Amino acid sequence: MDPELAAEAGGRLEGMGLDVRAVHGDGARGHEAGEPYDRIIATCSVRTVPPAWIAQTRPGGVVLVPWDSPWFCYGLLRLTVDGYGGASGFFSPHSAFMLLRGQRRDLLIYRDVVRDSHVPKESTTRLSPWAVAGEDWAAQFAIGLQLPHVWRAWHENPDVEGVDSRLWLADTDAISWAAVDLDERIGDHFTVWEHGPRRLWEAVEAAYGWWCEAGRPGPERFGMTIAPDGAHVPWFDTPDNPVPVLL
């Protein structure tokens, strides 16, 4: 979308002796002049695959795109186009790119979600917030597929007595939120605060429980089917076994 940057890139490619045609524009719209393509490779993450990428790829062609959910940016989706307006394929792990510009949401927990007038419901949980939003990338990937409208953020040292860090959750419409306090001195239960019509932490517990019961699978056991109408349906092992989408 930056013509000067595109011209510089094209000049460098030419200077290296590479026979590459460089164009600039909104990548989400693809490039109709060159279709149909055998392969489309994205170097940005998406939360939904732009319809143009499927429409401009020949039947049997491949769309390769890094995946992102509001919960966690992780995974690489390899789609095979079916020729009827849809596509399907498996994920792979170990990929993370900047999110497509048109799919970004500028949400901040204190500016957009939490209000002084909110009176949250207090409860406790035995599920550590670190288990669902720590270093287990496979767990976070699976939770993101099940909760495509929930995002999270860590608040380190929140200046609350007895709380080392706090995990914030909110839905992308900024109506419901939850917070879970992590105290390193107490490892068997954690305080939960929830506000709004959706009980987000309950949904996280259900998503994590489903993943554990499934054997704690990695991204390579999951896939995605994109219907001609644009609907995105995640599945586990086979397209006939859809992943439960909880929110």
C-alpha positions as CSV (number, residue, x, y, z in Angstrom):
1,M,0.0,0.0,0.0
2,D,3.1,2.2,0.1
3,P,4.2,2.9,-3.5
4,E,7.6,4.2,-2.6
5,L,8.4,1.1,-0.5
6,A,7.1,-1.2,-3.3
7,A,9.3,0.6,-5.8
8,E,12.3,0.2,-3.6
9,A,11.5,-3.5,-3.1
10,G,11.1,-4.0,-6.9
11,G,14.4,-2.3,-7.6
12,R,16.2,-4.5,-5.1
13,L,14.7,-7.6,-6.6
14,E,15.7,-6.5,-10.1
15,G,19.2,-5.7,-8.9
16,M,19.6,-9.3,-7.6
17,G,18.7,-10.6,-11.1
18,L,15.4,-12.1,-10.0
19,D,12.6,-12.2,-12.5
20,V,9.8,-11.1,-10.2
21,R,6.9,-8.8,-10.9
22,A,6.3,-6.5,-8.0
23,V,2.9,-4.7,-7.5
24,H,1.5,-2.7,-4.7
25,G,-2.0,-2.4,-3.3
26,D,-4.3,-3.9,-0.7
27,G,-3.0,-7.5,-0.3
28,A,-6.3,-8.6,1.1
29,R,-7.8,-8.1,-2.3
30,G,-5.2,-10.2,-4.0
31,H,-4.2,-9.4,-7.6
32,E,-6.8,-10.2,-10.2
33,A,-4.6,-9.5,-13.2
34,G,-2.5,-12.6,-12.6
35,E,-5.1,-15.1,-11.6
36,P,-5.6,-18.0,-11.4
37,Y,-2.6,-18.7,-9.2
38,D,-1.1,-22.1,-8.3
39,R,0.1,-20.8,-4.9
40,I,-0.7,-17.8,-2.7
41,I,1.6,-17.3,0.3
42,A,0.8,-14.7,2.9
43,T,3.5,-13.1,5.1
44,C,1.0,-11.6,7.5
45,S,-1.3,-13.5,9.9
46,V,-5.1,-13.5,9.5
47,R,-8.1,-14.3,11.7
48,T,-10.2,-14.9,8.6
49,V,-8.9,-15.8,5.2
50,P,-9.8,-13.0,2.7
51,P,-12.2,-14.4,0.0
52,A,-10.1,-13.0,-2.8
53,W,-7.2,-15.4,-2.0
54,I,-9.4,-18.4,-2.5
55,A,-11.3,-17.0,-5.5
56,Q,-8.0,-16.2,-7.3
57,T,-6.4,-19.7,-6.7
58,R,-7.0,-22.5,-9.2
59,P,-8.8,-25.6,-8.1
60,G,-6.3,-27.8,-6.4
61,G,-4.1,-24.8,-5.7
62,V,-2.7,-23.9,-2.3
63,V,-3.1,-20.9,0.0
64,L,-0.5,-20.8,2.8
65,V,-1.2,-18.3,5.5
66,P,0.0,-17.7,9.1
67,W,-2.9,-17.9,11.6
68,D,-3.9,-15.6,14.5
69,S,-6.7,-15.6,17.1
70,P,-7.3,-12.8,19.6
71,W,-6.1,-15.3,22.2
72,F,-2.8,-16.2,20.5
73,C,-0.9,-15.7,17.3
74,Y,0.4,-19.1,16.3
75,G,0.1,-21.7,13.5
76,L,0.4,-22.0,9.8
77,L,-2.7,-23.0,7.7
78,R,-2.2,-24.8,4.4
79,L,-5.5,-24.7,2.4
80,T,-6.3,-26.6,-0.8
81,V,-8.9,-24.8,-2.9
82,D,-11.8,-27.0,-4.0
83,G,-12.9,-25.3,-7.1
84,Y,-16.4,-24.6,-5.7
85,G,-15.6,-21.4,-3.8
86,G,-14.2,-23.1,-0.7
87,A,-11.0,-24.5,0.7
88,S,-9.8,-26.9,3.5
89,G,-6.6,-28.0,5.1
90,F,-4.4,-28.7,8.1
91,F,-2.5,-26.4,10.5
92,S,1.2,-26.6,11.3
93,P,2.9,-25.1,14.3
94,H,5.7,-22.6,14.6
95,S,4.5,-19.5,12.7
96,A,3.7,-16.0,13.8
97,F,3.5,-12.8,11.7
98,M,2.1,-9.4,12.1
99,L,-1.7,-9.4,11.8
100,L,-3.3,-8.2,8.5
101,R,-3.9,-4.5,8.8
102,G,-7.7,-4.6,8.2
103,Q,-8.2,-7.3,10.9
104,R,-6.6,-5.5,13.8
105,R,-8.6,-4.4,16.8
106,D,-7.2,-1.6,18.9
107,L,-8.5,-2.6,22.3
108,L,-7.1,-1.7,25.7
109,I,-8.5,-3.3,28.9
110,Y,-8.7,-0.1,31.0
111,R,-9.6,2.3,28.2
112,D,-12.2,0.3,26.4
113,V,-13.5,-2.5,28.7
114,V,-13.3,-2.0,32.5
115,R,-15.3,0.8,34.1
116,D,-15.3,2.0,37.7
117,S,-19.0,1.3,37.9
118,H,-18.6,-2.4,37.2
119,V,-19.2,-4.7,40.1
120,P,-17.6,-8.1,39.1
121,K,-18.7,-11.5,40.4
122,E,-16.0,-13.1,42.6
123,S,-15.2,-16.8,42.5
124,T,-12.2,-19.2,42.7
125,T,-10.7,-21.7,40.2
126,R,-8.2,-24.5,40.5
127,L,-7.0,-23.9,36.9
128,S,-3.9,-21.8,36.8
129,P,-4.0,-18.8,34.5
130,W,-0.5,-19.8,33.5
131,A,-1.8,-23.1,32.1
132,V,-3.9,-21.4,29.5
133,A,-1.9,-18.3,28.8
134,G,1.7,-19.2,29.7
135,E,4.3,-21.2,27.8
136,D,2.1,-24.0,26.5
137,W,1.6,-22.8,22.9
138,A,-0.4,-25.9,21.9
139,A,-3.0,-25.2,24.6
140,Q,-3.2,-21.6,23.7
141,F,-3.7,-22.4,20.0
142,A,-6.6,-24.8,20.8
143,I,-8.2,-22.3,23.2
144,G,-8.0,-19.7,20.4
145,L,-9.8,-21.9,18.0
146,Q,-12.6,-22.5,20.5
147,L,-12.9,-18.9,21.7
148,P,-12.4,-16.9,18.5
149,H,-13.9,-13.7,20.1
150,V,-11.9,-13.7,23.3
151,W,-8.6,-11.9,23.8
152,R,-6.3,-11.8,26.8
153,A,-3.5,-9.7,28.3
154,W,-1.1,-10.2,31.2
155,H,-0.8,-7.4,33.8
156,E,2.5,-7.9,35.7
157,N,2.8,-6.5,39.2
158,P,-0.7,-5.0,39.3
159,D,0.0,-3.3,42.7
160,V,-2.6,-5.5,44.4
161,E,-1.6,-7.1,47.7
162,G,-0.8,-10.8,47.3
163,V,-1.1,-10.7,43.5
164,D,2.0,-11.2,41.4
165,S,0.3,-11.0,38.1
166,R,-3.2,-10.8,36.7
167,L,-4.6,-12.3,33.5
168,W,-7.3,-10.2,31.9
169,L,-9.8,-11.6,29.4
170,A,-12.4,-9.7,27.4
171,D,-14.6,-10.4,24.4
172,T,-13.9,-8.5,21.2
173,D,-17.1,-6.4,21.5
174,A,-15.7,-5.1,24.9
175,I,-18.8,-6.0,26.9
176,S,-17.7,-8.8,29.1
177,W,-14.4,-9.2,30.9
178,A,-12.7,-11.4,33.5
179,A,-9.5,-11.3,35.5
180,V,-7.7,-14.1,37.2
181,D,-5.1,-13.4,39.9
182,L,-1.9,-15.4,40.1
183,D,-0.1,-15.6,43.4
184,E,3.1,-17.6,43.3
185,R,2.7,-18.4,47.0
186,I,-0.6,-20.2,46.4
187,G,-0.6,-22.8,43.8
188,D,-3.9,-24.7,44.2
189,H,-6.6,-22.0,43.8
190,F,-6.9,-18.6,42.2
191,T,-9.3,-15.7,42.5
192,V,-11.5,-14.9,39.5
193,W,-13.4,-11.7,38.8
194,E,-16.0,-11.7,36.0
195,H,-18.3,-9.0,34.7
196,G,-20.8,-8.9,31.9
197,P,-23.4,-11.4,30.3
198,R,-20.7,-13.8,29.2
199,R,-18.7,-15.8,31.8
200,L,-15.4,-15.8,30.0
201,W,-13.4,-17.7,32.5
202,E,-15.9,-20.5,32.5
203,A,-15.6,-20.7,28.8
204,V,-11.8,-20.8,29.1
205,E,-12.0,-23.7,31.6
206,A,-14.3,-25.6,29.2
207,A,-12.0,-25.0,26.3
208,Y,-8.9,-26.1,28.2
209,G,-10.8,-29.2,29.5
210,W,-11.8,-30.2,26.0
211,W,-8.2,-29.9,24.9
212,C,-7.0,-32.0,27.8
213,E,-9.6,-34.7,27.2
214,A,-8.5,-34.8,23.5
215,G,-5.0,-35.8,24.6
216,R,-3.4,-32.3,24.5
217,P,-2.9,-32.2,20.7
218,G,-0.7,-29.8,18.8
219,P,-1.8,-27.6,15.9
220,E,-1.0,-30.3,13.4
221,R,-4.0,-32.3,14.4
222,F,-6.4,-29.4,13.7
223,G,-7.7,-28.1,10.4
224,M,-10.0,-25.5,8.9
225,T,-12.6,-25.6,6.3
226,I,-13.8,-22.4,4.6
227,A,-17.2,-22.6,3.0
228,P,-18.2,-20.7,-0.2
229,D,-20.1,-18.3,2.0
230,G,-17.0,-17.5,3.9
231,A,-17.8,-19.4,7.1
232,H,-14.7,-20.7,8.9
233,V,-15.2,-24.1,10.5
234,P,-12.3,-25.5,12.6
235,W,-12.0,-29.3,13.0
236,F,-10.0,-31.9,14.8
237,D,-8.3,-34.7,12.9
238,T,-11.0,-34.8,10.2
239,P,-13.5,-32.2,8.7
240,D,-16.3,-34.4,10.0
241,N,-15.2,-33.7,13.6
242,P,-15.7,-29.9,14.2
243,V,-14.0,-28.2,17.1
244,P,-16.5,-26.9,19.6
245,V,-16.7,-23.1,19.2
246,L,-17.8,-21.8,22.7
247,L,-18.1,-18.1,22.2
